[in-house]
Amino acid sequence: MLNHECGTDFVKMSHTAPAGFEDVPVNERCAVSDGYAGRLVYFYKKEDGQIELLDGDKIALLITKFYKEHISSLGLQDDCTFACVQTAYANSNSTRYLKKELDITPICVPTGAKHLRREAAKYDCDIYFEANGHETVTYSTRFYELLERLDSEESIRLRAMSRLINKIVGDAMANLLAVELILRHYDWSVQEWAAMYENTPNKQIKITVFDRAAFITTNDEQKLLQPESLQVLIDEAVTRRGEKARAFLRPSGTENIVRVYAEAASQADADLLAAEIERATDYYKDVDSDS
């Protein structure tokens, strides 16, 4: 069975090493793709036997750091537009790192590659990604031309990276090679990479509903427009879990389910927040969009 006890979704959602990796050495850097090799996440086993996950957020921030530093070193920051695009599923601490450490305000778009690509096309150089491990880097013709005018180690590296990364779709093998090259550039271990930031504890669940069209969100998918009363209940639940709490509910694009994402200061609180939103949603599960 494809992706059974393996693949990016399994590792990300279960925080468990894939089948066949039970005896992997502690601190060994491991990469995981999915069945169609479009997504990529990393992990390593810790001393306690648990795994440390480096998901799409961590991969994208590593790549963004590399590009931002090279563009600045080349003095191109005023000559080209550079952006990082996220979805609502990006961990809050990844967004915080982008703002505080890299001085980049990320753009949040609806979930799905088509939305990420559409936004990315507005910039000369753009890193777009989803926490599930789907990501790539896009370049404009103008950005290529700017690099071709320069003859330095930094410009050579960026030109080489542009030939490596698949600019059309998420490509796990190309992204794996890019990550390995960047880690070699920084001379970082997987633990040093993981230490860029610590993920805010989070929980994801899905709830079966009668009609997903009854649940309408804002463009960034972080708030419900309909049913309004359910968003009030979500806001109240978030407030009860403290200032680090965040949660949203969004409908699936393909099936009659809604997905809940919850963050909080501890894993226990994130689990409780997701469960509380699930209970609040019970009343709305049979709502019809035509009613």
N, C-alpha and C positions, 0 to 999 in steps of 0.2 A: 504494500500500500504506500503510495507516494506521501512523503513527509510524515510517516508514522514514527512517532518518538524521535523525530529529527527535524531539521530545518529551522529557519529563523523564527517562525512563529512559535514553534514548540519551545525553543530555548528561551525566547523572550518572555513568553507568558508563564512558563513553569519554573523559570530560573533553575533549570536542570540541564546537565550535560546530555547531549544526544546519545542514543544507543550506540554502543561500541567505544565510548569514551570514558567508561567507568574507571579504567586504570591509567588515565592520562596523568603524567607527573604534575605535582604541585607547581604553580606559577608558569606552566607551559602555555605559550600563546596559541590559541586555537581559533580558527575561523569557521563559520557555518554559513552555508548558502541555503536557498530553498530549491524546490523542484525544478524551476525554470531558470535558475541562476540569475535572477534579477535583483535579489536582496542579499545583504551581507550583514552579519553581526560577528563580534568576537567575544570570547570569554576566556577566563583562566580559572583553574581550581585553586582555592585558598587552602591554608593549613587545616582549617576545620572541616574540609571536605565539600563545603558549599562553593558555588561558582560566583565569580564577579563578572557581570555582563557589561560589555561595551557595545551598546546598540547603535542605531542610526544617528542618534544625537551625538554620541561620543565620536563617531567616525566623521560626521560633518564638521564638528568643531575642530578636530585635528586638521582637516583639509582647509577649513576657513582660516585658521591661524596661519597655515603655510602660505596661502595665497595673499592674505592681508599683509603679512610681513614682507613678502617679495614685491608686491605692488608698491608698498611704501618705500622699500629700499631702492626701487627703480625710479621713484619720484613720479609715479603715474597716478597717484590718488586724486589729483585735480584734473587729469586728462581722460579718465574713464570712470564709468559708473560701476559700482561694485555692491552686491547685495547678497543677503542670505535669507532664504525663504523657508519658513517652517509651517507646520499645521498645529492645530490645538493640542495634538498629542505630544508635542515636544515637552520634555520635562522642564519644569519651571527653572531649575538651576542651570540648565543649558542656555535658556534665554537670558538668565542673569549673567552668566559668564560672557556671552556675546556682548552684552551691554557694558559691563564693568571692565572686563579684561581686554576685549578686542575693540571696544568703542563702535560697535555695530548694533543698530536697532533692527532686529529681524522683522520681516513682513510675514504676517499670518494669513494663510489662505485656506479655503475648504480642503478637506481630505481628498486625495486622489491625484494621480500623476498629471492629468490634463490641466488641473488648476495650477499646480506647481510649474509646469512648463509654460503656461500662458503668462504667469508673472515673471518667470525667469527671462523670457524673451525681451523684456523691457530694459535689460541691463547689458553692459559690455561684458561683464564677468559676473556669474551668479552661481552660488552653491545652493542647490535646493535638495531637501531631504525630508524623509519621514522617519519617525522613531523606529518603525518596523524594519529599517535597513535598506529602504529603497532610496537611492540618491544618485546624483550626478552633478557635473559642473558644466555650465554652458558658456560659450564665448561668442562675441559678435565679430564680424569681419574687421571692424575697426580695432578691436582689441588685438587681433592677430597682426594687423598692420603696425600698431604701436610697438609690439614686441619685435617685429622684424627689423625695425629701425635701430634696435639696441643690440650691443654685442658685449654682454657681461654674463657672469655665471648665473645670476638671477634670471635674466631673460632666457638663457639657454634652458634652465630648469623648467620655466613655465611653458616654453615651447614644447619641450619633451613631454611634460605632463599633459599638454593639450592633445598630443598625438596618442597618448596612452588611454585617457579617460574617454569612455563612450558618451558622446554628447547628445545622443538621440534617446536612449533609454537607460534605465538602471541596469548596470552590468556588474554582477558580483565579482567576476574574475578581474576585470579591469580595475574596479575599486579596491580589490584586495592588493593588487600590485601597487596601486597608488599609496595605500596605507603603509605597506611595507617600505616603500621608498621614503616616505615622509618620516617614519619612525627611524630609519637609518640616517636620514638627514639630521634629525635632532639627537641621535644616539640615545633614544629613549627605550626603556624596557616597557613591557605591557603595563606594569604597575605604575610607572611614571605617567604613562598616557592616562590610565584610569584616574589618577590623582588630579587631573585638570579640574574636576568638580565632583561632588558626591550627589547622586540622584536623590531628589525628594521622593520619599516612599510613595508608591502609587498602587492602584488596583484598577483592573479593567473587568467589566462583566457585560454580558449581553442579555437582553430581555425580549422574549417573544411577544409581539403585539398583533392586534387584528389588522391594523392599517398604518403602515409607517408614514404615509402621507399626512396623517393627522399631527405629526410632530414637525414643526417648522422652526428652523434656527436662523440666527443672524448669519451674515456672510462668513464670518470667521468660525462659526459653529460653536462658539463658547457660551451662547445664551439661547434659550428657547423663546420664540415669539408666540408660538402656540403649542400646547395649552399654556396660557400665561400663568394660571394658578399653580401649575407644576413647577415652573421656574421659581416662583415665590418659595415653594417648599424646598427646592434645591438650595436657594440662597440661604434660607434659614438653617439648613443642615450644615452648609459650609461654615457659617458663622459660629455654630456650636463647636466646630473642630479647631478653631484658632486661626491665627493670622497666616500660617503657612498652608492652610487648606485651600483647595481649588477643585471644582468639579464641573462637568458638563455632560449633557445627554444629547446624542445626535442619532437620527435615523440612518439605518443602512441604506446604501444606494441600490441594493439588489434584492434584498429579502425583507420580510415583515418582522424585523427585529429593530430594537434601538440599542445603542451601545453607551455604556456609562464609563467615564474616566474620572477617577478621584485621586487627589493628592492630599497628604497631610504630614504633620511633623513626624509621625511614627507610622510603621506599617500597620499596627493595630488600629490606629485612628483612620488610616486610609481604607482599610477593610470595612470598618464600621460605617464610614461615610458612604461607601459604595452600597453597602447593605441597606442603609437608611434611604438612599435614593431609590433603590429597587423596591422597597416597601411603599414609598410614596407613589411610585409609578403604577402599582397594582390597580389603583382606581381608574387609570387612564388606558389600560391595556386593551380594552374593547371599544375604544372611541373610534368612530368612523369619520374620515375626513369630509364626507358629504353631509354629516349630521349638524 
